[in-house]
Amino acid sequence: MSQDNIKFAYWVPNVSGGLVVSKIEQRTSWDIDYNRKLAQIAEKAGFEYALSQIRFTAGYGAENQHESVTISHALLAATEKLKVIAAILPGPWSPVLAAKQLATIDQFTNGRVAVNIVSGWFKGEFRAIGEPWLDHDERYRRSEEFIQALKGIWTQDNFSFHGDFYRFHDYTLKPKPLQQPHPEIFQGGSSRAARDMASRVSDWYFTNGNTVEGIKAQVDDIRAKAAINGHSVKVGVNAFVIARETEAEARAVLQEIIAKADPEAVNGFGSEAKNAGASSPEGEGNWAKSTFEDLVQYNDGFKTNLIGTPKQIAERIVALKAVGVDLVLSGFLHFQEEVEYFGRKVLPLVRELEREAVATKAVA
């Protein structure tokens, strides 16, 4: 188990409809005032990161969306310590635009911006905005070049790069970001191409929710590949958190979310997502084995099973840490009140269990 404390991030609800595709009441709003207050609550609660979402078109319960880089900057301006990860989609963004935007924000916020490179899963969105839809592994090849270009622009003067997707000739960006060597680079995906890309170029790898055993297999795989490449990568896992005073209360909330799911939206999302993953050479990827119930939460967050009492959830988080997870990326039903509750009830128990684990190891 790592000596470092496990870190916590939350999904920024900058997209309407919350984090579940359900008609259950969600006391969560996508507007900026709600999100500013939420960022302040999360920072006080002990969250280190927030992850903004990128969507360009409506669908699957998300009728309205605020653009990710803009809202990330707004949340950074409202906080003092929180780091905000802006989701960026190669295609609509070029590496030079992303590098310039994020370097400026990094300068303005004392080094608190990061980036999540999203390779793309929503073919209809690309079609709607006139962007070419590449084959599965080509999307990851483009993302890898995007990251290589970001790193080069941020760390070198007279940067030159000759890839299949991007080319630069003696380009110098000034000012560069404050963070050294550069802002943290996150990516997601569950396919072989996604894991291999992370093992070469990314600082962080996000995986969908899964069992402890399933996550361990992914962590072991990606760390072994990274070691061969002389690279190191940290791992974050998605989880939808339902923390209540009793397990029965928490399970009842889960059942109500699923019972009130929007079947048309869930099935539509599942079809798009699974088609994207099925086009990978191994026929897998995000959501390849997801059931209808799993897809009610966009990123298989129910599978991680952070559902129950604060003590149960804390124990499960420490079990994730024991198999190599460095960060929990969390979604909630009612974000402001539940993030506050998590910080007050769950996080102190996690830290206590981490201290006990370190002490036990020292004695042994």
N, C-alpha and C positions, 0 to 999 in steps of 0.2 A: 504493500500500500504506500502511495506517495506521502511524503512528509508534509507536502503543501496542502492547505485547506482546499476542498473542492469549491469551485466557484459557481455562481448562479447568474443566469440571464433570464430575461422574460421577453416574450414576443410583444412588440409594440402593436397595439390594435389600431394601426393607421388605415385599416381596411374595414369596411362596415360588415356587420354580421358576426363579429366576435371570432372565437377560435374553434367553435363547433358548428357544424352544418345542421342546426336544429332550431326548431321554433320555440324552444324553452326560453323563458325570460332570461336575458343577460343584461345585468346592470353595468354594461360596458359601452363606451362610445368611441367612435373613431375621430371625434373632433379634436382640435388642437388644445382647447382648454382642459379637457379631460386628460389628454395625454401629457400635458405639462405637469399637472398635479400628480398623475400616476408616476412619472419619472422621479419626482421629488419623494414620493412615498417609497418607491423601490430603492432609491439611494439610501434613505434613512433606514430601511428594513435590512440592508446589507447585500443587496444585489450589486454585482460589479458591472454587469453588461445589460444592454437592451438591444434587441434586434428588430430593425424596421423591415417591413415587407415590401416587395415590389410587385405590383400588378398594374397593367395598362388598360385592361378591359373588365367590364362587369361580368359576373357569372358565378354560379355555385354559391349563392348567398352573399357574395361580395359585390354590392351594387355601386359602392363609392370607394375611392382610394385616394389617399394623399401620397404624393411622390416621396420616395424613400430618403433621398439625400437631403431634400429640403426639410422634411420633418425631423430628420436626425439632427440637423443643425439647430433647429428650434428647441429640441429637447436638451441638447448640450448647453444651450444658452440659459436654460432654466435650472441647471444643476451644476454641481461643483466637482464631483468625483466620478460619477457614472460615465462609463465608456459606451458610446452608441455605435452599433455595427450597422452600416448602411448597406442594404441589399442592392446589387447592381447586376444588370443583365447584359452580357456581351451581345452585340447586335445593335440594340438601341443606343448603347454607350460604346464609345471608342476608348481604348486605354488612356489616350492623352487627355480626353475630357475628364474621365474619372480621376486620373492622377492629379490634374489641376484642381478640380473641385475639392478633393479630399485633402490635398496639401494645404489649401487655403483654410479649410475648416480646422485642420490640425493646428495651424498657426493661431487661429482665433480662439481655440478652446484649450490651449496648453496641453496638446497631445492626447486628446480623448476620443478620437474617431478611429473606427476600424471599418473593414469592408467584407461583405459576404458575396462571393462570386456565384451567381445562380446560373447554371448552364441551360436551364429551360426545360419545362415539362408540358407547357400549354400550347399545343400546335395552333389552336384557333386564335390565340392571342397574337402569335407571330404573323399569321395570315391577315388578321384585321389591321395590323399596323404596317403591313407591307415589308416585313422582314423575312428573308429566306429561312426555311425550316431545314436545318441540317440533320443528317443521320445521327443516331445516338452518340456513337463514339467520336464523330466529327465535332459535335457540340462540346465534348470534353477536351478535344484537341484544341479547339478555339479558346476555351476557358484557360487552358494551361498556357497558351501563348499570351493571353490577356494578362495573366498573373506574372509571367516572365517580363512582359513589357512594363507593368506597374513597378515591379521591383527595380528594373533597370532605370526607369525615369526617376524614381525616388532616390536612388543611391548613386547614380553616375552623372557626370557631365559628359557632353558630347556622346550621348547614348546612340548606338546604332543596333538595329535588330532587323533580321531578314527572315521572317516566318512565312507560312502559307496564308495567314490571315492578316497579319499586321507587319508594317515596315516603318522603321525610323532611321533617319540619317543625321548623325551629329546633333541630336536634340538635347538641349539643356533646359531643365525646368528650374526656375527660381521664383520664389523661395521654395525650398524643399520642405517636407514635413518636419516637425520638431522631433517626432518619435524616431528613435534609432534602433535598428537600421532603417525601419520603415513602419508605418501603421500595420497592425496585425491583419492577416489575410485569412478569412474563413471560407470554407466551401462545404457543400453538402453532397448527398447522393449515396446510394447503396450498391451500385453496380461495380463490376470489376474495374471499369474505366475510371469511375469516380474515386475508388480507393487507391488505384495506382497513381492517379494525378495528385491526390493528397500526399502520397508517400514521396513525391518528388518535389512539390513546390509550395504546398500550403502550410500555414502555421497551425491552423485548426481544421478539424474535420467534424462536421455535424452529421450524425446518423439519425434516422427515424427511430421512434420508440420501439422497444423490443424487450424480451426477457433478459435477465442477467446473463444467462448462458449464451443467448444470441449475440448480445453486445460484446461479451468476452471474446467470442470467435472473431468478430469484426476488429476489435482492438488488437488482438494478437496478430491478425493478418496484416493490418496496416502498419503496425509497429515493426514487424519483421521485414516488410518491404522497405520501409523508411530506413531501417538500419543498413540494409544492403546499399541503399542510395546515399548513405552518409548524411541522412536528413533526420530531423525529429519533428513529430507532429503531435499536437494535443487533440483530445477527443471530447466532443460535447454530444449529449444525447437529448432528444426531445422527450418531454413528458408533460401530460396534462395533469395538473395537480388538483385533487379534490380533498382538502383537509377539513375534517369536521371533528366534533368532540367524541363521536362514536363511529365505529366502522359501519354500522348499520345506516347511519345518516349519510355517510359518504357514498355507500353503495346505492342508496335510494336516489341520490342526485344523479349518479351515473346512469341508472336505469331510466330516469325521467328524460335525461338528455337523449338517450337512444330511442326511447318510445316516441319522442317528439321530433325525431330526425325528419328532414325534408328528403323523401326518397328520390325525387327527381334530381335535386341538386347533388345528393350523395352519389347517385349512380352516374350522373354526368361527369362529375369530378373523377370518379373512379375509372371511368372509361378512358378519359383523356390521360390520366396519370399512368394507368397500366399500359396503354398503348406506347407511351413514351419509353417506359422501362422495358417492355417486351421487344423493342427494336434493338436492344443491346445484344451482342453476340451470344451471351449466355442465357438470354431470355429473361433476365431478372432486372433488378433495379428497385428504386423506391416503389413501395406499394404492391410488389409482385405477388405477395402472399397475404395481402390485407383482405379481411372480410368486410361486409357492409358495416358492421358495428365499428371496426377499426377506422374506416374511412369517414365516420361521422366527425372525427377529429383529424384535421388535414394531414398531420404527420405521424399517424399511428401512436399518438400520445397516450392513449389508454393502455397500450401494451406494456408500458414501463411500470405500470401499477403503483403510481404514487397516489393512491386512493385509500383513505382510511384515517386513523387518528394521527396526530402529530408524531407520536412515538413510532408508530408503524412506518410512516413515511420517512422519518429520520433514519431508521434502521435500514430501509431499502436504499436510501441515498448512499449510505456508507458502504452497503454491499456493492453498489455500482462503482464507487471509488475503489474498492478492493480489486475489481477486475480491470482497472485502468482508466475509468472515466474521470476527466478533469473538470467538467462543467455540466450542469443540468440546465437545459433551455426549457423554460416552463411556460405553459399557458394556463389560464384560469377562466372560470365562468364569469365571475364578477370581479374584474381586475383590481380596482383600487382597494376594496375591503379585504379581498383574499390575499393580495400581496402583503398588506399590512399584517394580517393574521399569520401568514407564513413567516414573516420576519420576527414576529413576537413569539410564536409557539413552536415552529419547526426548526428554524435555523439555529437557535441556541442548543437544541438537542443534538443536531448534527455536529456542532463544534465540540460538545461534551463527548460524544462518541468518538470523534476523531482524536481528542486528547487521550481518551482511555486506550484507544488502539495503539497510539504512539508509546504510552507508558508500558503497556503489556509487551510490546516488541522490545523495549529497552531492557525490561526485566529478563525476558527470554534470552 
